[in-house]
Amino acid sequence: MKRSSDSDKALSVKKLKKENTNDSLKTSSPKSILKKSTAQASPDASGKPKKPIVGKKKPKFKMIKGKKALDGEPKKSLVKSNLSVEQSENEHDGKVESDDNKVSPKKSFKKKPNDNSKHLKFKKNKLEGKSKPSSEPQTPLDKKEVRKKQKELRLKRREKEKGYVLPDKSKKIYEELRCKKCPVERRKELVNELFKVLSGKFVNSARSHELSRMTQWIIKLATPEVRNRVIEEIINDTVSLSKTKYANHIILCLLQDCDKNVRKRLLDQLLGNINQLVRNKFSAQIVEEFYSKYAKKVQKVFIRQELYSDLFRNGKNKNHTSLSQVLAENSTLKSAILKNTKNILTKLVDKPFALSTNLVTDVLYDYLQNCEDQDKMDLLEVLKTNIHLLFKTKSGNQIMMLLLWESTPKVKKHMVKELKAQVLNIAKSSGNVFLRSLFDSVDDTVLIRKAILPTILDNAEDLVKDINGKKVILYLVAHRDTTFFHPTELDKLQKAYESSFVKKDISLKEKELLAPCLDVLLDKIKTNPEFWFSDGKIGLVSQAILSKGSGEKLSEAFNSICTYIIDCVKSDNFYPIENPGVHMVLKKLFKHFQVDDGIESFPEIFIKMCDQEMILKLFSINRGCFLLAFAVETSLETILSYFKNIFKSSKVKSKLEKQESAGAQVLLKQLKEKNVY
């Protein structure tokens, strides 16, 4: 009976416990239960109420598993880390004095894997492409096969995109089309096939490298009808295509290969967007190509006006050809227009691809002529760092000259050092004007002789062959000689003397720069007379150098030239005498017989080297007779006495009398006037 009563008591306690726990869980969450438990003081073993936990840190909760309940079954309960299981039970159920209610001591236990964690691991393995380890070892896939599968998947995915063209369809046609051995008729067929593949997709395919090249081939080789269909599809997207890396070449192709009507339509698309197009690296070259090569005078005015101010973005006036005219007709808006122009230009000055274009330098030079002095100095200060980009255009050189005239000696020294590495490129371009102005503007001739002249003299033969390069050498040798330079060009260079920073006398600077140049150039003529007298244009430079020479260097050069001409005539090579340009140079050398320092003149050296055989050969050449007539015309005693001795031979007289050329008649007349014949 006692056992049954004990078991009944245990069952009743168990039921009470379950009911209390269920009611508490229904009415409140575990967090609220714990808050209440901490708020109410629970009595400990001594009977004193336990103080609640107070502090900023929130109590940590632990899941305690494997604890035995009163009936011996496992139970889970949420409790505070600093409270025992007994206290939590007493809080909810009241005191239980039975020995069975005692909690067993803590035992170490292992964390059992949860079902959720298994599911996550399986999902992770699935995503990573891992499968459950099998007993049979799997062979790894080949890299080529993996890449091939990836490529196939990518192509299938891209097929669904709008406007995408499969490369394999167009590549085969393109490779056959661009082959040099492809016949003309077959090429026409291939162009039509390629057009069918790309038709309706030209705008999207233009942004691809390969497909943009294919579009260019279609524009170049297709019939006018096919080309017009391509143009109609592309023309409305001109602005967006001009800004992209590969598509801008298609717009350039339209400019170069299409007629003026297509170019006019392209300009209509570009106008209104010039300001943003010039600031883009790809579209800037399209605007420059149109402006410098294909645009008419009125079209250039319209393009420039958009960089003057935003006022002209939508409204153009063909009468406003320059900024000065715009300011004259809009005097009330002068300050606003100049401010707007300056803001536009300051954004372009920092971009190398924009500063080297004709359009930007034209507007920049126009602005510098009309702005205030302070604004001019601000822009010129910025341009000092990018001066090497300006010499590529005509207006850029004029800006460089303005900068040169308005700069202090310290700034000029900096400019010379910066341009030292590019002297040869500047001399061969339109920058030769700036280089000549540099010789007049820089007072420090020692700096010029060390930094610039060595490069010019070392490459003198290369510069003389160039139409721009030879002007630099002529300016050093024949300074401001109107026989070589146009007066209007000299008037521009004259402005260098008006600068307040130029103080040294120009004649003194000319002598200081000429002295180191002459000896080097005379040595070059001496060592290679064949080059310096190979052409009339080069011969003029040679004549200018020889006319300034003196002393032994000049005599050595004369001897070398005469030896070269006589050797050519003896070997029946009459080119140096018969060539019109070289003949004119020799004529000037024969007439330039007044030489200082007691050295022999050119005609004296030439006649002294001629023997009887040489004279007879010269009689048979019309221009050879003229050269001898020029020598007799000098009336030098050495030359006249030589001819008296040579004409003692009857063979020489009869040879000259038989000649019917104009040169022979002039020579006979000169000999009779000088009482030689």
ZAMARGU-4260 file (C-alpha; in steps of 0.2 Angstrom, whole numbers, plus 5000, padded with zeros to 4 digits):
<rodrens>
0) 5000/5000/5000 | 5014/5012/5004 | 5022/5009/4987 | 5006/5012/4978 | 5003/5028/4988
5) 5021/5034/4984 | 5018/5031/4966 | 5002/5040/4966 | 5010/5055/4974 | 5024/5055/4961
10) 5011/5054/4947 | 5001/5068/4954 | 5016/5079/4956 | 5021/5075/4938 | 5004/5080/4932
15) 5004/5096/4942 | 5021/5100/4935 | 5015/5098/4917 | 5000/5108/4919 | 5010/5123/4927
20) 5023/5122/4913 | 5010/5121/4899 | 5000/5136/4906 | 5015/5146/4908 | 5021/5143/4890
25) 5004/5147/4883 | 5003/5163/4892 | 5020/5170/4890 | 5036/5167/4880 | 5052/5160/4887
30) 5060/5177/4887 | 5046/5184/4898 | 5046/5170/4910 | 5065/5172/4912 | 5062/5191/4915
35) 5049/5187/4929 | 5060/5174/4937 | 5074/5187/4938 | 5062/5201/4945 | 5056/5190/4959
40) 5068/5184/4972 | 5068/5165/4974 | 5072/5158/4991 | 5088/5147/4992 | 5092/5132/5003
45) 5095/5144/5019 | 5077/5151/5017 | 5083/5169/5013 | 5076/5176/4997 | 5090/5177/4983
50) 5094/5194/4976 | 5089/5196/4958 | 5103/5199/4945 | 5106/5217/4941 | 5117/5224/4928
55) 5119/5230/4910 | 5124/5214/4903 | 5110/5203/4897 | 5109/5185/4905 | 5115/5172/4894
60) 5104/5157/4890 | 5109/5139/4888 | 5100/5125/4881 | 5102/5111/4894 | 5098/5094/4887
65) 5099/5077/4895 | 5093/5082/4912 | 5082/5069/4921 | 5065/5075/4926 | 5055/5069/4941
70) 5049/5054/4932 | 5066/5049/4925 | 5063/5055/4907 | 5074/5068/4898 | 5068/5086/4898
75) 5073/5102/4890 | 5071/5119/4899 | 5077/5137/4897 | 5085/5144/4912 | 5098/5157/4916
80) 5116/5152/4916 | 5118/5158/4935 | 5103/5149/4941 | 5101/5130/4945 | 5087/5119/4938
85) 5079/5118/4955 | 5077/5136/4957 | 5068/5137/4940 | 5057/5123/4945 | 5053/5131/4962
90) 5048/5147/4953 | 5035/5138/4943 | 5029/5123/4953 | 5033/5128/4971 | 5043/5118/4983
95) 5045/5100/4980 | 5053/5091/4995 | 5054/5073/4986 | 5071/5065/4984 | 5066/5061/4966
100) 5065/5080/4962 | 5084/5082/4965 | 5093/5086/4949 | 5108/5074/4945 | 5125/5082/4943
105) 5130/5089/4926 | 5137/5076/4914 | 5148/5080/4899 | 5138/5077/4883 | 5142/5078/4864
110) 5132/5090/4853 | 5120/5079/4842 | 5119/5084/4824 | 5103/5093/4820 | 5092/5088/4805
115) 5093/5106/4798 | 5112/5106/4798 | 5111/5090/4788 | 5100/5098/4776 | 5111/5113/4774
120) 5127/5103/4772 | 5118/5093/4758 | 5113/5109/4750 | 5130/5116/4751 | 5138/5101/4743
125) 5125/5102/4729 | 5129/5120/4725 | 5148/5116/4725 | 5145/5102/4713 | 5150/5089/4726
130) 5141/5073/4728 | 5141/5060/4741 | 5158/5050/4741 | 5155/5034/4731 | 5165/5019/4732
135) 5171/5020/4714 | 5184/5034/4710 | 5178/5048/4698 | 5189/5053/4684 | 5192/5072/4683
140) 5185/5082/4668 | 5197/5089/4655 | 5199/5108/4656 | 5196/5109/4637 | 5179/5100/4639
145) 5174/5111/4653 | 5178/5127/4643 | 5169/5120/4628 | 5153/5117/4639 | 5155/5134/4646
150) 5156/5142/4629 | 5141/5132/4623 | 5131/5138/4638 | 5136/5156/4636 | 5131/5156/4617
155) 5114/5148/4621 | 5111/5161/4634 | 5116/5175/4623 | 5105/5169/4609 | 5091/5175/4619
160) 5097/5193/4620 | 5090/5206/4608 | 5101/5210/4594 | 5115/5197/4597 | 5123/5189/4582
165) 5131/5173/4583 | 5150/5174/4579 | 5151/5158/4570 | 5139/5163/4557 | 5147/5179/4553
170) 5166/5175/4556 | 5166/5162/4542 | 5159/5175/4529 | 5171/5189/4536 | 5187/5178/4535
175) 5183/5174/4517 | 5178/5192/4513 | 5194/5200/4519 | 5206/5188/4510 | 5216/5197/4496
180) 5214/5182/4485 | 5195/5183/4485 | 5188/5187/4468 | 5177/5203/4466 | 5161/5194/4461
185) 5163/5182/4476 | 5166/5197/4487 | 5150/5205/4482 | 5140/5189/4486 | 5149/5188/4503
190) 5145/5206/4507 | 5126/5203/4504 | 5127/5187/4515 | 5135/5197/4529 | 5122/5211/4527
195) 5108/5198/4529 | 5116/5191/4545 | 5118/5208/4553 | 5103/5217/4546 | 5092/5224/4560
200) 5107/5222/4573 | 5119/5235/4567 | 5117/5247/4582 | 5120/5233/4595 | 5134/5224/4585
205) 5143/5240/4582 | 5149/5240/4600 | 5158/5223/4597 | 5176/5223/4591 | 5174/5210/4577
210) 5156/5215/4572 | 5161/5233/4570 | 5175/5228/4558 | 5162/5218/4548 | 5151/5233/4547
215) 5165/5244/4541 | 5168/5231/4527 | 5150/5232/4522 | 5150/5251/4521 | 5166/5251/4510
220) 5162/5236/4498 | 5143/5236/4497 | 5132/5243/4483 | 5124/5260/4486 | 5107/5252/4490
225) 5114/5241/4504 | 5125/5255/4511 | 5110/5267/4512 | 5101/5253/4522 | 5115/5252/4534
230) 5116/5271/4536 | 5097/5272/4539 | 5099/5260/4553 | 5114/5268/4561 | 5112/5287/4558
235) 5100/5291/4572 | 5112/5283/4585 | 5127/5294/4579 | 5131/5302/4595 | 5130/5287/4606
240) 5140/5276/4594 | 5153/5290/4593 | 5157/5289/4611 | 5160/5270/4611 | 5177/5261/4609
245) 5174/5251/4593 | 5158/5259/4586 | 5167/5276/4583 | 5177/5268/4569 | 5160/5265/4559
250) 5156/5284/4560 | 5174/5288/4554 | 5171/5276/4540 | 5155/5284/4535 | 5164/5301/4535
255) 5178/5295/4524 | 5169/5283/4512 | 5152/5292/4509 | 5146/5307/4500 | 5143/5325/4505
260) 5124/5321/4509 | 5128/5308/4522 | 5141/5320/4530 | 5128/5333/4531 | 5116/5322/4540
265) 5130/5317/4552 | 5134/5335/4555 | 5115/5338/4559 | 5116/5324/4572 | 5133/5330/4580
270) 5127/5349/4581 | 5120/5352/4598 | 5131/5340/4606 | 5149/5346/4601 | 5153/5352/4619
275) 5151/5334/4626 | 5158/5325/4611 | 5174/5335/4611 | 5177/5330/4630 | 5176/5311/4625
280) 5192/5302/4619 | 5183/5293/4605 | 5171/5305/4599 | 5184/5320/4599 | 5193/5312/4584
285) 5177/5311/4574 | 5173/5330/4577 | 5191/5334/4573 | 5191/5324/4557 | 5175/5332/4551
290) 5181/5350/4556 | 5198/5349/4549 | 5195/5339/4533 | 5177/5339/4527 | 5168/5354/4535
295) 5165/5370/4524 | 5168/5387/4531 | 5150/5390/4537 | 5150/5372/4545 | 5166/5376/4554
300) 5158/5392/4561 | 5143/5382/4567 | 5154/5370/4576 | 5165/5383/4584 | 5150/5393/4590
305) 5145/5379/4602 | 5161/5381/4611 | 5159/5400/4613 | 5143/5398/4624 | 5128/5388/4628
310) 5118/5402/4620 | 5123/5395/4602 | 5119/5377/4606 | 5102/5377/4597 | 5103/5394/4588
315) 5117/5397/4575 | 5122/5413/4566 | 5133/5411/4550 | 5138/5429/4551 | 5147/5426/4568
320) 5163/5419/4561 | 5173/5424/4576 | 5171/5427/4595 | 5175/5446/4592 | 5160/5447/4581
325) 5149/5438/4593 | 5154/5450/4607 | 5152/5465/4596 | 5134/5461/4592 | 5130/5455/4610
330) 5139/5469/4620 | 5127/5467/4635 | 5131/5449/4637 | 5150/5451/4634 | 5155/5446/4652
335) 5143/5431/4653 | 5149/5424/4636 | 5167/5426/4640 | 5164/5418/4657 | 5155/5403/4649
340) 5169/5401/4635 | 5182/5401/4649 | 5173/5387/4659 | 5171/5377/4643 | 5190/5379/4638
345) 5196/5375/4656 | 5188/5358/4655 | 5196/5355/4638 | 5214/5361/4642 | 5217/5347/4654
350) 5213/5334/4641 | 5228/5330/4630 | 5217/5322/4616 | 5207/5338/4615 | 5221/5351/4616
355) 5230/5344/4601 | 5214/5347/4589 | 5212/5361/4577 | 5194/5365/4584 | 5200/5368/4602
360) 5215/5377/4598 | 5206/5389/4586 | 5193/5393/4599 | 5206/5395/4612 | 5217/5407/4602
365) 5201/5417/4598 | 5197/5418/4616 | 5214/5424/4621 | 5213/5438/4609 | 5197/5445/4616
370) 5198/5441/4635 | 5204/5451/4649 | 5223/5451/4654 | 5220/5442/4670 | 5210/5428/4661
375) 5223/5427/4648 | 5237/5424/4661 | 5226/5411/4670 | 5224/5401/4655 | 5242/5403/4649
380) 5248/5397/4666 | 5238/5381/4664 | 5245/5378/4646 | 5263/5379/4652 | 5262/5360/4657
385) 5255/5355/4641 | 5265/5365/4629 | 5271/5350/4619 | 5253/5346/4613 | 5250/5363/4605
390) 5263/5363/4591 | 5253/5350/4581 | 5241/5363/4575 | 5243/5380/4566 | 5233/5390/4579
395) 5242/5380/4593 | 5258/5387/4587 | 5251/5405/4588 | 5246/5401/4606 | 5263/5395/4610
400) 5270/5411/4603 | 5258/5422/4614 | 5264/5412/4629 | 5282/5414/4624 | 5280/5433/4622
405) 5271/5435/4639 | 5283/5424/4649 | 5297/5429/4660 | 5315/5423/4657 | 5313/5409/4671
410) 5297/5403/4662 | 5306/5403/4645 | 5320/5393/4652 | 5307/5380/4658 | 5299/5379/4641
415) 5316/5376/4632 | 5320/5362/4644 | 5303/5354/4642 | 5304/5355/4623 | 5322/5349/4622
420) 5317/5331/4618 | 5304/5336/4604 | 5314/5349/4595 | 5315/5338/4579 | 5296/5334/4579
425) 5293/5353/4581 | 5305/5358/4568 | 5296/5346/4555 | 5279/5352/4559 | 5270/5369/4559
430) 5279/5372/4575 | 5294/5378/4565 | 5286/5395/4567 | 5287/5394/4586 | 5305/5388/4585
435) 5310/5403/4575 | 5301/5414/4587 | 5311/5406/4601 | 5327/5411/4594 | 5322/5429/4594
440) 5313/5429/4611 | 5325/5420/4622 | 5340/5432/4627 | 5350/5417/4635 | 5359/5411/4619
445) 5370/5400/4629 | 5354/5390/4634 | 5349/5389/4616 | 5366/5383/4610 | 5366/5369/4623
450) 5348/5363/4623 | 5341/5366/4605 | 5355/5369/4592 | 5364/5352/4594 | 5349/5342/4589
455) 5346/5353/4574 | 5364/5352/4568 | 5365/5333/4571 | 5349/5330/4560 | 5353/5344/4548
460) 5352/5333/4532 | 5335/5326/4538 | 5328/5343/4541 | 5334/5350/4525 | 5324/5337/4515
465) 5308/5342/4525 | 5298/5358/4519 | 5296/5364/4537 | 5313/5359/4544 | 5323/5368/4531
470) 5315/5384/4537 | 5323/5382/4554 | 5341/5380/4547 | 5338/5395/4534 | 5332/5406/4549
475) 5348/5402/4558 | 5359/5405/4543 | 5349/5419/4533 | 5340/5428/4547 | 5325/5438/4540
480) 5331/5437/4522 | 5316/5440/4510 | 5323/5429/4497 | 5318/5414/4508 | 5304/5421/4519
485) 5288/5429/4515 | 5286/5447/4522 | 5269/5443/4531 | 5278/5429/4540 | 5292/5440/4545
490) 5279/5453/4552 | 5272/5440/4564 | 5289/5436/4570 | 5293/5454/4572 | 5281/5455/4587
495) 5294/5446/4598 | 5304/5462/4599 | 5288/5471/4606 | 5288/5460/4621 | 5294/5469/4637
500) 5304/5453/4642 | 5316/5454/4627 | 5330/5466/4630 | 5345/5459/4620 | 5349/5467/4603
505) 5343/5455/4589 | 5359/5458/4578 | 5370/5452/4593 | 5359/5436/4596 | 5360/5432/4577
510) 5379/5432/4577 | 5379/5422/4593 | 5368/5409/4586 | 5376/5409/4568 | 5394/5406/4574
515) 5392/5388/4581 | 5381/5383/4566 | 5392/5388/4551 | 5407/5377/4554 | 5396/5362/4557
520) 5386/5365/4541 | 5401/5368/4530 | 5409/5352/4536 | 5393/5343/4531 | 5393/5350/4514
525) 5412/5346/4512 | 5409/5328/4517 | 5393/5325/4507 | 5392/5337/4492 | 5381/5324/4482
530) 5367/5326/4495 | 5368/5345/4496 | 5368/5347/4477 | 5355/5333/4473 | 5340/5345/4472
535) 5337/5363/4469 | 5327/5365/4485 | 5342/5358/4495 | 5354/5368/4484 | 5346/5384/4490
540) 5350/5380/4508 | 5368/5375/4503 | 5370/5392/4494 | 5363/5402/4509 | 5376/5392/4520
545) 5390/5395/4508 | 5386/5414/4506 | 5389/5416/4525 | 5405/5406/4526 | 5422/5411/4527
550) 5440/5405/4529 | 5447/5388/4527 | 5431/5379/4530 | 5423/5388/4515 | 5438/5385/4504
555) 5437/5366/4508 | 5418/5366/4504 | 5421/5374/4487 | 5435/5362/4483 | 5423/5347/4487
560) 5409/5354/4477 | 5420/5357/4462 | 5427/5340/4463 | 5410/5332/4464 | 5404/5341/4448
565) 5419/5338/4438 | 5419/5319/4442 | 5401/5318/4437 | 5404/5327/4420 | 5419/5315/4416
570) 5409/5300/4420 | 5395/5307/4408 | 5384/5311/4422 | 5377/5328/4418 | 5363/5329/4431
575) 5372/5342/4442 | 5373/5354/4428 | 5358/5350/4418 | 5346/5350/4433 | 5337/5367/4433
580) 5337/5369/4452 | 5355/5364/4454 | 5360/5375/4439 | 5353/5390/4447 | 5362/5387/4463
585) 5379/5385/4453 | 5375/5401/4444 | 5374/5411/4460 | 5390/5403/4467 | 5399/5408/4451
590) 5393/5426/4453 | 5397/5426/4471 | 5416/5429/4468 | 5420/5442/4481 | 5427/5432/4495
595) 5437/5438/4510 | 5452/5432/4519 | 5462/5430/4503 | 5454/5413/4498 | 5450/5408/4480
600) 5432/5410/4474 | 5421/5396/4468 | 5423/5400/4449 | 5442/5401/4451 | 5443/5384/4459
605) 5431/5377/4446 | 5441/5383/4431 | 5458/5378/4439 | 5451/5360/4440 | 5445/5360/4422
610) 5457/5352/4409 | 5455/5353/4390 | 5445/5337/4389 | 5433/5344/4403 | 5431/5360/4393
615) 5427/5351/4377 | 5413/5341/4386 | 5406/5357/4394 | 5405/5365/4376 | 5393/5351/4371
620) 5381/5355/4385 | 5370/5370/4384 | 5370/5374/4402 | 5389/5370/4403 | 5392/5384/4391
625) 5382/5395/4402 | 5393/5391/4417 | 5409/5395/4408 | 5400/5412/4402 | 5397/5416/4420
630) 5415/5412/4425 | 5421/5424/4411 | 5409/5437/4416 | 5418/5439/4433 | 5433/5447/4424
635) 5445/5439/4436 | 5463/5439/4429 | 5466/5420/4433 | 5450/5415/4424 | 5454/5426/4408
640) 5472/5421/4407 | 5466/5402/4408 | 5454/5405/4393 | 5468/5413/4383 | 5479/5398/4385
645) 5465/5386/4381 | 5460/5394/4365 | 5477/5394/4358 | 5472/5376/4353 | 5463/5376/4336
650) 5453/5360/4341 | 5445/5370/4356 | 5441/5385/4344 | 5433/5374/4331 | 5423/5364/4344
655) 5415/5380/4351 | 5411/5387/4334 | 5402/5371/4329 | 5390/5372/4343 | 5373/5380/4340
660) 5366/5381/4357 | 5361/5397/4366 | 5374/5394/4379 | 5388/5393/4366 | 5383/5409/4358
665) 5383/5418/4375 | 5400/5411/4379 | 5407/5417/4362 | 5400/5435/4365 | 5407/5436/4382
670) 5425/5430/4376 | 5425/5443/4362 | 5419/5457/4374 | 5434/5452/4386 | 5446/5451/4371
675) 5450/5433/4375 | 5444/5425/4359
</rodrens>
